[in-house]
Each structure stands twice: as structure tokens, then as C-alpha cells.
Amino acid sequence: MPRAIFHHDSRAPAAGAAWAAAAAKLAPKVLTGAALRYNRPMERVSDTLQRIMVQALKRLPPEQLPAAAWDFAAGKAVADKTRVLGCEDGTLVVEVPDANWRAQLYAMAPQFLSRLNQFTRIEHIEFKLARPQDAQRGV
């Protein structure tokens, strides 16, 4: 049976030791008992950015708001693969590339609705499959 041969790098323990020393210095500042302390200033920055986004989105014309809110609520990766087709009677209609995406996004719909309702009143999200020629273009 062939045996694996591993090359030993004499610098690796030094790098590991340096990392461990740095982590040991930081540990008392980060850990209190068994619980992690939260970074309160970063939480405040996050809240401030959230408020700014809400204000900016609410200033958009009503016809642009659903698509902009979807982009923010869904995040870049999802927004790049989907397209808002419209919003009517509290239902946001979003085009998705295939059935796998649709199944995944339906599972995440409650999270999307929670984020969307910060900006606009959406009760349901309907995910429609892209037409074959749209899917070939990559939506």
C-alpha cells in the first residue's frame, strides 16, 4: 500500500506559536467566563446603517421600492440570481433561475419577509421559474 509522504516545514511551529501567543493575549479581553462579550460599538454602527438604509429605501418612488428592498433583503448573491417581476396586493413576485433555487428561497421566505417589511408591506413572496431563454442568459 502506498504511503503518504509529508514535508515538514520548520517555520510552521513558529507561526503556530506566534498565533497561539496572540490569541492568548486577546482571550482575556474577549472572553468573560464562558460567555463572549458583544462588541457594543459595532452593534450601534450596524443599527445606524440599518436606519440609514430604511430611510433611503423609503424615499424611493413606490414603483422602485419592491426591487430595491428585495436587493437589500435578499443580499447580493441571491439578488444577482433573481429578478423582481412586480409587486401587487401584498405579493412580491420574484423570478428564479431553476426549481432548486425556488425551493431554497421558499424555505427562506419568512426571513425575507421580515427584512422586506421594514421597508414595505409584503405579505407573500411568489417565486416563478425563469423562462428557458431567460435561464440560458443567466437571468
C-alpha positions as CSV (number, residue, x, y, z in Angstrom):
1,M,0.0,0.0,0.0
2,P,1.5,3.4,-0.9
3,R,2.4,5.7,1.9
4,A,1.9,9.4,2.0
5,I,5.0,11.5,2.4
6,F,4.6,14.7,4.3
7,H,7.0,17.5,4.1
8,H,7.8,19.2,7.4
9,D,8.2,22.9,7.3
10,S,10.4,24.1,10.2
11,R,8.7,27.5,10.1
12,A,5.2,26.1,10.8
13,P,5.6,25.6,14.6
14,A,6.9,29.2,14.9
15,A,3.9,30.6,13.1
16,G,1.6,28.4,15.1
17,A,3.3,29.5,18.3
18,A,3.0,33.2,17.4
19,W,-0.7,32.8,16.6
20,A,-1.3,31.0,19.9
21,A,0.5,33.8,21.8
22,A,-1.5,36.4,20.1
23,A,-4.7,34.5,20.8
24,A,-3.8,34.1,24.5
25,K,-3.2,37.9,24.8
26,L,-6.6,38.6,23.3
27,A,-8.6,35.9,25.1
28,P,-8.9,37.7,28.4
29,K,-10.3,40.8,26.6
30,V,-12.8,38.9,24.6
31,L,-13.9,36.1,26.9
32,T,-15.6,36.7,30.3
33,G,-16.2,33.4,31.9
34,A,-17.7,31.0,29.4
35,A,-19.6,33.7,27.5
36,L,-18.5,36.0,24.8
37,R,-19.0,39.8,25.2
38,Y,-20.6,41.5,22.4
39,N,-19.0,44.4,20.6
40,R,-21.4,47.2,21.5
41,P,-19.9,49.9,19.3
42,M,-20.2,47.6,16.2
43,E,-23.8,46.8,17.2
44,R,-24.6,50.6,17.3
45,V,-22.9,51.1,13.9
46,S,-24.9,48.2,12.4
47,D,-28.2,49.7,13.8
48,T,-27.2,53.1,12.4
49,L,-26.5,51.6,8.9
50,Q,-29.8,49.8,9.1
51,R,-31.7,53.0,9.9
52,I,-30.0,54.8,7.0
53,M,-30.9,52.0,4.6
54,V,-34.6,52.1,5.8
55,Q,-34.7,55.9,5.3
56,A,-33.1,55.7,1.8
57,L,-35.4,53.0,0.6
58,K,-38.5,54.8,1.9
59,R,-37.6,57.8,-0.2
60,L,-37.7,55.8,-3.4
61,P,-40.7,56.1,-5.7
62,P,-43.3,53.4,-4.9
63,E,-42.7,51.5,-8.2
64,Q,-38.9,51.2,-7.4
65,L,-39.2,50.2,-3.8
66,P,-40.0,46.5,-4.1
67,A,-37.0,45.7,-6.3
68,A,-34.6,47.8,-4.2
69,A,-36.0,46.3,-0.9
70,W,-35.6,42.8,-2.4
71,D,-32.0,43.5,-3.3
72,F,-31.3,44.6,0.3
73,A,-33.3,41.9,2.0
74,A,-32.1,39.0,-0.1
75,G,-28.4,40.1,-0.3
76,K,-26.1,40.4,-3.3
77,A,-25.7,36.7,-4.1
78,V,-29.4,36.0,-4.2
79,A,-30.3,39.3,-5.8
80,D,-27.8,38.6,-8.6
81,K,-29.5,35.4,-9.5
82,T,-33.1,36.6,-9.2
83,R,-35.2,39.4,-10.6
84,V,-38.3,41.1,-9.2
85,L,-41.1,40.9,-11.7
86,G,-43.6,43.0,-9.7
87,C,-45.5,43.6,-6.6
88,E,-49.3,43.7,-6.3
89,D,-51.7,43.3,-3.5
90,G,-49.0,42.5,-0.9
91,T,-47.4,39.8,-3.1
92,L,-43.8,40.2,-4.3
93,V,-43.2,38.2,-7.5
94,V,-39.6,37.1,-8.0
95,E,-38.1,35.2,-10.9
96,V,-35.6,32.5,-10.1
97,P,-33.3,30.5,-12.4
98,D,-34.5,27.0,-11.6
99,A,-36.5,24.8,-9.3
100,N,-33.7,24.2,-6.8
101,W,-33.4,28.0,-6.3
102,R,-37.1,28.2,-5.9
103,A,-37.2,25.5,-3.2
104,Q,-34.4,27.1,-1.3
105,L,-35.9,30.6,-1.5
106,Y,-39.3,29.4,-0.4
107,A,-37.6,27.9,2.7
108,M,-36.1,31.3,3.4
109,A,-39.2,33.3,2.7
110,P,-40.0,34.1,6.3
111,Q,-36.6,35.7,6.7
112,F,-37.0,37.7,3.5
113,L,-40.5,38.8,4.6
114,S,-39.1,40.0,8.0
115,R,-36.5,42.1,6.2
116,L,-38.8,43.4,3.5
117,N,-41.4,44.5,5.9
118,Q,-39.0,47.1,7.4
119,F,-39.5,49.0,4.1
120,T,-42.8,48.0,2.5
121,R,-45.8,45.9,3.3
122,I,-45.3,42.5,1.7
123,E,-47.4,39.5,2.9
124,H,-46.3,36.8,0.4
125,I,-43.4,36.1,-1.9
126,E,-44.1,34.1,-5.1
127,F,-41.1,32.6,-6.8
128,K,-41.6,32.0,-10.5
129,L,-39.3,29.9,-12.7
130,A,-37.4,31.8,-15.4
131,R,-38.5,31.1,-18.9
132,P,-36.0,28.8,-20.7
133,Q,-34.5,31.7,-22.8
134,D,-34.0,33.8,-19.6
135,A,-32.3,30.9,-17.8
136,Q,-29.9,30.4,-20.7
137,R,-28.9,34.1,-20.4
138,G,-28.2,33.6,-16.7
139,V,-31.3,35.7,-15.6
